[in-house]
Amino acid sequence: MLSVLIVNWNTRDLLRACLRSIFQFAPKREFEVIVVDNNSHDGSAEMVETEFPTADFPNLTLIRSGGNLGYAKGNNLAFAAAKGDLLLTLNPDTEFLDHALEQACQELESRPEAGALSIRQIGTQGETQRSIRGFPTVPRLAWEMLGGTKLFPNSDQYFLRRLNYDQAQWVPQPMATFTLLRRSALEQIGDPKAPFDERFPIFFNDVDLMYRLHMANLPCWYTPTARVLHHGGEGTKQVRKSMIWESHRSLLTYLRKHAGTGLASFGLFILTPLVLAAAFVRAKGYHAGFRP
């Protein structure tokens, strides 16, 4: 069984299009759709109840979270309710154009060594979006900030600017916009009903999850032949300044969790003020970031 898990906040019209596309191109297997609405004020939850009634869509469940819990906690609510052996994290600003859902499921099932699968994300002009990065480390970020990847492009191990998106391959960490996960893989790294670390409320929870799968030798496979339309960042655009600060703080939280000790720990001490300064410049001022 496939569980499609969507966390929504104030993207009613995009959520409507996303849900319609799921049911238009429904997978050829038992599936459920779970929408967690993070207390939207644009009528998102009411739209789901009115336009996708239980009588007509018995495999669609709406969970009202009661507040803006963030992405990680909202997803954990969905995972706790999910029944599938395959679990898909899907952003509400996506649409399926064909039967990519079933194709992705079959692809992951054909690769028992994989813990997860990602597919090609395309923009509204048909362009392939750069949706995959390497795992952030103190040396990689320092090298990037020092301009090392501009001088030596082949040394880019974080932004992966030269990744060939036309080639099927093992990849480090895709965006959680569309990430198909195997329940049995999640069971090997923790609780499959709460796989996201809630210390990362908005950003880097997906990076942390993929890193834990990677360290358990349960890597992610990327296939370019399945695709999903991604409008991109429609939730976070609503509170841009807050999200800039949240992303930079979450990066530091991730590095503190995974950087280790010794030189890496010392490097993080040096890197921290630079990351916070970058947040200040990008946001044009200070912001407390996400607060539930």
Stockholm file with secondary structure:
# STOCKHOLM 1.0

chainA/1-292         MLSVLIVNWNTRDLLRACLRSIFQFAPKREFEVIVVDNNSHDGSAEMVETEFPTADFPNLTLIRSGGNLGYAKGNNLAFAAAKGDLLLTLNPDTEFLDHALEQACQELESRPEAGALSIRQIGTQGETQRSIRGFPTVPRLAWEMLGGTKLFPNSDQYFLRRLNYDQAQWVPQPMATFTLLRRSALEQIGDPKAPFDERFPIFFNDVDLMYRLHMANLPCWYTPTARVLHHGGEGTKQVRKSMIWESHRSLLTYLRKHAGTGLASFGLFILTPLVLAAAFVRAKGYHAGFRP
#=GR chainA/1-292 SS CEEEEEEESSCHHHHHHHHHHHHHTCCSSCEEEEEEECCCSSSHHHHHHHHSCTTTCTTEEEEECSSCCCHHHHHHHHHHHCCCSEEEEECTTEECSSSHHHHHHHHHHTCTTCSEEEEEEECTTSCBCCCEECCCCHHHHHHHHTTHHHHCGGGCCSSCTTCCTTSCEEESEECTTEEEEEHHHHHHHSCTTSCSCTTSSSSSHHHHHHHHHHHTTCCEEEEEEEEEEECCCTTGGGGHHHHHHHHHHHHHHHHHHHSCSTHHHHHHHHHHHHHHHHHHHHHTSCCCCCCC
#=GC SS_cons         CEEEEEEESSCHHHHHHHHHHHHHTCCSSCEEEEEEECCCSSSHHHHHHHHSCTTTCTTEEEEECSSCCCHHHHHHHHHHHCCCSEEEEECTTEECSSSHHHHHHHHHHTCTTCSEEEEEEECTTSCBCCCEECCCCHHHHHHHHTTHHHHCGGGCCSSCTTCCTTSCEEESEECTTEEEEEHHHHHHHSCTTSCSCTTSSSSSHHHHHHHHHHHTTCCEEEEEEEEEEECCCTTGGGGHHHHHHHHHHHHHHHHHHHSCSTHHHHHHHHHHHHHHHHHHHHHTSCCCCCCC
//
